[in-house]
Structures are given as C-alpha cells and as structure tokens.
Amino acid sequence: MTRLEGGAVPRSVRALDVPRVAVVGVHGYGTAHILNALELQDRGLLRLVALVDPEPGPLVRDGVHLPEERLPVRLRSMDELLGRIPVDIVVVATPLQTHAALAIAALRAGADVLLEKPPVTELASLARLEAAVAETGGMVQVGFQSLGSLALAELQRELRVGALGTPLAIGATGSWTRSHGYWTRSRWAGRRHLDGQRVADGAVANPFAHAVMTSLRIAGWESPGAIGEIETDLRRVNPIEADDTSAIRIRPSALGAVTFDGTLTCAFTLAGPHESEPVIIVRGTEGDAALSYTSDRLTIGGRERRFGRTDLLENLVAARRAEAELLSPLSAAGGFVRVIEAVTDAPVAPVDVSHVVWEGHGSARRPVLDGVESAVRRAVEAEALFSELSDVAWR
C-alpha cells in the first residue's frame, strides 16, 4: 500500500474502508448527528469512534437520553481527538463562530467534514475554508438537509423541462415561534458578534437557513458572484442583537441572471402565533410550484406529491467512495454566505412593544407579533419588504 510522508495512508485508499466518524459538538443538534451516525453504523456504513465536547452532562434528544452503552469515548477538544484517534469523517455541530477553524483542523488532519449550517457567516472565512479544501483534497459537505430532498430534485427537473414556463419569481415564507429559552440557550444565541467574531444567529442565517439556501439552489445562485442587489428589512421583537422577523429581497448579478433572471424574496418570523410549515414558492409564466422542504412535499398544478430524502452523512460516505456527488458541497454555499454576510451587516429595528403580546411564563414565555403571519405571506406574494406593505402596523 502506498503511504504518504510520515506513514499516512492516502485519502483515495482510506476512502475504500468503512470510515471512522467523530461528532464534534454533542449537545443541541449534535445529538441528532449522533443518532444518525449510530443508525448508519448499524447498517455497516461507518463506525462512530468518538464524541467531542468541552461540556459534560447527559445527551438528550426530544426528552430521551441517548443510550450510553452505545456511545464511544468522549473527549474534550478537537486537539485531543486528532492527537489520539484516527478519524476519516468529522461532523462539526458546534457554535457558528467556531465552524471554520474546526473544519480546517479536521481537513488538515486528513479527514472529510460534515459541517453544520450555516457553514460560515462571512466570505473571508469561506475563502480560508475553501483554501484548506484545495490544499488537502478533502471534502466538506454542508448540513443543509433540505438539499438531500428528492422533492427538491423533482422540482429542479420540472423546471428544466419547462413545466412552469419561464420562472419569474421565487419566494420563501416561514412563521415559527421561539421562546425566551431559545434565545438564552447559549452565550451566542441571538448574537451578531461575540468575542470579536461574527456569529449571525438571526432568523435568516440560522433557523431559516434551509429556506434561504434551498431557494438559492433553485435559482442557481450558488456562487457569491451570482448575487447582485440584496435589500433587507430586519426587525427584532426579542431583546437580542440579531433579527427574529425578517424580509430580504435578492436580485441577481449578470452572472446569476444566466440561471434565473428574477427576484428572490424571503420573509420569516420567529414571533408567530404557532409553528407553520415553511414553504418555497416558484412562480412561472405557465404555473406555480410549492415546495414544503421540511416534509419533502411538492405541489404543482394542484397535485401534491410526497418524496423521500437522501441523508447527507450517507451521501458523504458514498462520495468518498466515488459512488455519488456531494449533494451539499461547500463550493455551492458561496451565494448563501454572501447573503448572510449582508444580512449581518444590515440594521435591525426593534418592534414597538405595543404590537406584541407575550404568552407563557419563564423560559417558555414567547412573543406573538400582531398580524405577522399575514405580513410574511404578503411580502413574498408582492415581492416586497415589510416597510412596503401599507397596512402592517409595525412596519
């Protein structure tokens, strides 16, 4: 077997083996990655060899403790992991501002990476990470699970064959509710910057990141250069730095207009009266389509169809063996990062308290913004910002 300097086995050879996987960041959404890795391990697709997190404590997902007897060794740092345990894939599910440094360390240690969304929150960090990919030959799959949706793949096929005619507009709507506990879950929650680093934990960049990225994928605006004008209308109901009720309108550059020469409008809130399924709408000259990306449902011409989804970690394992292309490669996230950087730099206006009703108590206390569901829907229908809707009282 050919070996590299220092005795390391080349990536192309290691890719034929069952990959050894570590999950870095095991609380919060990291628990979902652990459970997924255990399921893929049961199928013989990988081996979960380590968990990494400086914070101790039990691992709980949806109120259920993860089975301790099935969990591998638990370490406190990436340095400890890379110094002790050979690993082929590192899943990074840590605070947003740590993503780039941890992913680069994993790549330079010879591992491929599944990096939670958003991958990074500024173009400078994206450039450093892309340079590490080029330097090492490693792969980075970004955790936009919606890009594994077979409903999305079908929508893209329908667009290619002209089922909607010429696409005119793309819109993404989402109305969720988030409590006080959500915004106090960590030091970085709801922050734009922390300890001199860009965090960008607002509605557009984090909770509704899948809606933004999936819309950009449909538009074909995957590089920073595809994005032209970005207009923002960012509000906050909660006492946070970032946005929790947001409208953005994006138009393409000349490069982006090659794939879609229309307008992309997104409107979201985390101060809705209840959880509503987010929807991406494509309007064309011959018809409309609605993609419910959280449930993989696609509706065209009044006909709703349900689809499955390809798991991104499983897809990464297949890509390592040259059996598939990455569904959510870092190289396709540049347009998203360009949008997030612009959103993080734009002003956020507080909403007057007279338009907000607070429900519940303690950490479960949550705001409901007057008429916000209607405003979110109409903003996308009109390709408008909130400030351009004349009958929104808090605009």
BELGIJO-V933527 format. One record per backbone hydrogen bond with DSSP energy under -0.5 kcal/mol. NH is the residue of the N-H (numbers start at 1). CO is the residue of the C=O. E is the energy in kcal/mol with one decimal. If there is no record, write none. Layout:
NH & CO & E
NH & CO & E
This chain:
4 & 8 & -3.8
7 & 4 & -2.2
8 & 5 & -0.5
10 & 2 & -0.7
13 & 10 & -0.7
14 & 10 & -2.3
15 & 11 & -2.4
16 & 13 & -1.5
17 & 14 & -1.8
19 & 17 & -0.6
19 & 45 & -0.6
21 & 19 & -0.5
21 & 47 & -3.3
22 & 89 & -2.1
23 & 50 & -1.9
24 & 22 & -0.6
24 & 91 & -3.6
25 & 23 & -0.6
25 & 52 & -3.3
30 & 27 & -1.9
31 & 28 & -1.4
32 & 29 & -0.9
33 & 29 & -1.3
34 & 30 & -1.9
35 & 31 & -2.4
36 & 32 & -2.2
37 & 33 & -2.5
38 & 34 & -2.4
39 & 35 & -1.9
40 & 36 & -2.3
41 & 37 & -2.2
42 & 38 & -2.1
43 & 39 & -0.9
44 & 41 & -1.8
45 & 40 & -2.4
46 & 40 & -0.5
47 & 19 & -2.5
49 & 21 & -2.8
49 & 47 & -0.8
50 & 21 & -1.1
51 & 73 & -2.4
52 & 23 & -2.4
53 & 75 & -2.6
60 & 58 & -0.6
61 & 64 & -2.9
64 & 61 & -1.7
66 & 59 & -2.9
68 & 66 & -0.7
70 & 67 & -1.9
71 & 68 & -1.4
73 & 49 & -0.6
75 & 51 & -3.4
75 & 73 & -0.5
81 & 77 & -1.9
82 & 78 & -2.9
83 & 79 & -1.7
84 & 80 & -0.9
84 & 81 & -1.0
85 & 81 & -2.9
88 & 20 & -2.7
89 & 20 & -2.2
90 & 112 & -2.7
91 & 22 & -3.1
91 & 89 & -0.5
92 & 90 & -0.6
92 & 114 & -2.7
93 & 24 & -3.3
93 & 91 & -0.7
98 & 95 & -2.2
99 & 96 & -1.3
102 & 98 & -2.0
103 & 99 & -2.6
104 & 100 & -2.5
105 & 101 & -2.1
106 & 102 & -2.2
107 & 103 & -2.5
108 & 104 & -2.4
109 & 105 & -1.1
110 & 107 & -1.7
111 & 106 & -2.4
112 & 88 & -3.0
113 & 139 & -2.7
114 & 90 & -2.1
115 & 113 & -0.6
115 & 141 & -2.9
116 & 92 & -2.6
116 & 114 & -0.5
126 & 122 & -1.8
127 & 123 & -2.4
128 & 124 & -1.8
129 & 125 & -2.3
130 & 126 & -2.8
131 & 127 & -2.1
132 & 128 & -1.8
133 & 129 & -1.9
134 & 130 & -2.2
135 & 131 & -2.4
136 & 132 & -2.2
137 & 133 & -2.4
141 & 113 & -3.0
142 & 140 & -0.5
142 & 328 & -3.5
143 & 115 & -3.3
144 & 142 & -2.2
145 & 143 & -1.4
147 & 144 & -2.1
148 & 145 & -2.1
149 & 146 & -1.6
150 & 308 & -2.2
151 & 308 & -0.6
153 & 149 & -1.7
154 & 150 & -2.0
155 & 151 & -2.3
156 & 152 & -2.6
157 & 153 & -1.9
158 & 154 & -2.7
159 & 155 & -2.2
160 & 156 & -2.1
161 & 157 & -1.9
162 & 159 & -1.0
163 & 158 & -2.8
165 & 162 & -1.2
167 & 165 & -0.6
168 & 283 & -3.4
169 & 283 & -1.7
170 & 263 & -2.4
171 & 281 & -2.6
172 & 265 & -2.2
173 & 279 & -2.6
174 & 267 & -1.5
175 & 276 & -0.5
176 & 269 & -2.8
178 & 270 & -1.6
180 & 365 & -2.6
181 & 363 & -3.0
182 & 179 & -0.8
183 & 179 & -1.1
184 & 180 & -0.7
185 & 182 & -1.0
189 & 186 & -0.8
191 & 188 & -2.0
194 & 197 & -2.7
197 & 194 & -1.8
199 & 192 & -3.3
200 & 192 & -0.7
201 & 191 & -2.7
202 & 200 & -1.2
203 & 243 & -2.4
206 & 202 & -2.3
207 & 202 & -0.6
208 & 203 & -2.5
209 & 206 & -1.7
212 & 208 & -1.9
213 & 209 & -3.0
214 & 210 & -2.7
215 & 211 & -1.9
216 & 212 & -2.2
217 & 213 & -2.3
218 & 214 & -2.2
219 & 215 & -2.1
220 & 216 & -1.3
221 & 216 & -2.0
222 & 220 & -1.3
226 & 223 & -1.7
227 & 224 & -1.4
228 & 251 & -2.3
231 & 249 & -3.0
233 & 247 & -2.3
234 & 347 & -0.6
235 & 245 & -2.7
236 & 349 & -1.9
240 & 238 & -2.2
241 & 190 & -1.5
242 & 190 & -2.0
244 & 235 & -2.3
245 & 235 & -1.9
246 & 268 & -2.4
247 & 233 & -1.8
248 & 266 & -2.6
249 & 231 & -2.5
250 & 264 & -3.2
251 & 229 & -2.6
252 & 262 & -0.6
253 & 226 & -1.8
257 & 253 & -2.2
258 & 255 & -1.1
259 & 256 & -1.3
260 & 256 & -2.1
262 & 260 & -0.5
263 & 168 & -1.0
264 & 250 & -2.6
265 & 170 & -2.4
265 & 263 & -0.5
266 & 248 & -2.7
267 & 172 & -2.6
268 & 246 & -2.9
269 & 174 & -1.7
270 & 244 & -2.3
272 & 176 & -2.5
276 & 175 & -2.4
276 & 274 & -0.6
279 & 173 & -1.8
280 & 291 & -2.5
281 & 171 & -3.1
281 & 279 & -0.5
282 & 289 & -2.6
283 & 169 & -2.8
283 & 281 & -0.5
284 & 282 & -0.5
284 & 287 & -2.3
285 & 166 & -1.6
286 & 164 & -2.9
287 & 164 & -0.7
287 & 284 & -0.7
289 & 282 & -2.3
290 & 299 & -2.2
291 & 280 & -3.2
292 & 290 & -0.6
292 & 297 & -2.9
293 & 291 & -1.1
295 & 292 & -1.1
296 & 292 & -0.9
297 & 292 & -1.7
298 & 305 & -2.8
299 & 290 & -2.5
300 & 303 & -2.1
301 & 288 & -1.0
303 & 300 & -1.8
304 & 302 & -0.6
305 & 298 & -2.7
307 & 296 & -2.3
310 & 148 & -2.9
311 & 309 & -0.5
315 & 311 & -2.2
316 & 312 & -2.0
317 & 313 & -2.3
318 & 314 & -2.1
319 & 315 & -2.4
320 & 316 & -2.1
321 & 317 & -0.9
322 & 319 & -1.6
323 & 318 & -2.8
324 & 318 & -0.5
330 & 140 & -1.9
332 & 329 & -1.9
333 & 330 & -2.1
334 & 222 & -0.9
335 & 222 & -1.7
337 & 333 & -2.4
338 & 334 & -2.2
339 & 335 & -2.0
340 & 336 & -2.6
341 & 337 & -2.6
342 & 338 & -1.8
343 & 339 & -2.5
344 & 340 & -2.5
345 & 341 & -1.3
346 & 342 & -0.8
346 & 343 & -0.7
349 & 234 & -2.6
351 & 236 & -2.3
355 & 352 & -2.1
356 & 353 & -1.7
357 & 368 & -2.2
359 & 366 & -3.0
364 & 361 & -1.6
365 & 362 & -1.5
366 & 359 & -3.0
367 & 178 & -0.5
368 & 357 & -2.2
369 & 271 & -2.6
370 & 355 & -2.7
372 & 369 & -1.8
375 & 371 & -1.9
376 & 372 & -2.7
377 & 373 & -2.1
378 & 374 & -2.8
379 & 375 & -2.1
380 & 376 & -1.4
381 & 377 & -2.1
382 & 378 & -2.4
383 & 379 & -0.5
383 & 380 & -0.7
384 & 379 & -3.0
388 & 385 & -1.5
389 & 386 & -1.9
390 & 388 & -0.8
392 & 389 & -1.4
393 & 391 & -0.7
395 & 392 & -1.5
